[in-house]
Amino acid sequence: MKTIFSLFAGAICTLACCSVSIAADNELTNEERDAGWQLLFNGTDYTGWKCNNGKEIASDVVDHAMQPYESGGYIIIHDKQFGDFIFKCDVKMPEQCNSGIFFRVENPADPVNTGFETQIATGNGTSCHDFGAIYDLVPTTHNASKGSGQWDNVEIRCEGAKFSVKVNGELVCQMNADEFDQPGERAIDGDHKFKLNGKRRAIKDFSRVGYLGFQDHGHPVWYKNVKVLPLTKK
């Protein structure tokens, strides 16, 4: 009996030592802290965030999730700017949704034309306007969203000119901005919509550093576990 108990106790100890810590919502694991991840939302209020027009965010935190709907701006942005990074968050959509996660926004007053957007939208499509696409530039290979009312995990990785998007751990979209060096050029037929001073831009010319943000596009969308890992150049 003592031998059996000792083996059982040893197995429990081994499992405890080998397990990876699991964080509660809006917290980092010990492993994430050690790796350099930064938590951008505390689950309680909008500390570190503001509307892109500089105003205080008018909408409330709902059930420990950010909710940009009726925030008072077109997007809400974090105070810090990031260049090369891995960004992660969980997002939940209503039955009808058309929204987005903005990144590398150079000018907060004009996020659409000076930054990039990962599309957050209901539906099962795979166009450059569907869930996980780099909006109006690169379509998704497949739609990995769980659908409205479910929490989807989104990961955006930016390293220099190269971007990738994962949804629920599945790679759905990639882009190399340096490949689009002509005004209006994108991964599909036709010109993209992005202009500066009335003229279409070359995607290669977009800033490699900028703000992160969540769009208020007329639908309540919820975000939690918002975090970023800055990537240092080797």
Sequence and secondary structure as in RCSB ss.txt:
>XXXX:A:sequence
MKTIFSLFAGAICTLACCSVSIAADNELTNEERDAGWQLLFNGTDYTGWKCNNGKEIASDVVDHAMQPYESGGYI
IIHDKQFGDFIFKCDVKMPEQCNSGIFFRVENPADPVNTGFETQIATGNGTSCHDFGAIYDLVPTTHNASKGSGQ
WDNVEIRCEGAKFSVKVNGELVCQMNADEFDQPGERAIDGDHKFKLNGKRRAIKDFSRVGYLGFQDHGHPVWYKN
VKVLPLTKK
>XXXX:A:secstr
 HHHHHHHHHHHHHHHHH      TT   HHHHHHT EE   SSS TTEEETTS    S  BTTBB  TT SSSE
EEEEEEESSEEEEEEEE  SS EEEEEEEES TTSHHHHSEEEEEE SS  STTSTTSBTTTB  SS     TTS
EEEEEEEEETTEEEEEETTEEEEEEEGGG  STT  SSSS    EETTEE  GGGS SSEEEEEE SSS  EEEE
EEEEE    
